[in-house]
Amino acid sequence: MNDKLRIIIGLILYLAMPVLMAYIIAKLFMKNEGKILFIIFITLIILEIIAVIIKVVRYNKNK
């Protein structure tokens, strides 16, 4: 049951995050807040790189 719950949460995040980000970006574009958009994008890129590093470490640990 734990794996099913993790899959459901993952799918919800996978589907909800692009919608949420599109909403935030649209609101910020309407207010001409370019600096905040830049900070958000850089933060997302950094978080994605960290997530990939963690996945690689876990994968190599399991081998």
N, C-alpha and C positions, 0 to 999 in steps of 0.2 A: 504494500500500500504506500510505503514511503516513496518508492520510485514513481508511482503514478502521480502522487502529489507534487513531486519535484518537476515532472514533465508538464503538468497543468500550470504550475506557477511560471515555469520557463516560457511556455507558449503565451501566457497572458502578458508577460513582460515583453516578449518578442513582438507581439502584436500591438501592445499599448504604447510602448516607448516611441515609435515613429509618429504616431498620432499626437502624442503629448508634445514631442519636440516640434512638430509642424505647427501646432497651436502657439507654442511659446515664440517660435521664430516669426510667425505671422504678426503676433502682437508687437514684438520688438521692432519689426520693420515698419509697422504703422506709426510707431513712436520715434523712429529714427535713432535708435539706440545701438549704433554700430559697435561701440566698445564692449557692451555686454554680450553681444552676439559673438564677437571674437573670443572673449573669455570662455563662453560656453563651449564653443567648438574646440578650443585648445584643451579644455578640461576633458571633453569627451574623447579626444584623441589620446590623451595621457591615460585615461581610465581603460581604454581599449588595449593599449600597449601593455598595461599592468595585467589585465585579464589574460592576454595571450601568454605572457611570461609565466603566470601562475599555472595555466593549463600545461605548458611545456614542462615545467618542473614536476607537476603531478604525474604527467604521462611518463616521464623518465624515471620517476620514483617507483611507479608500478611495474616497470619492466624488470 
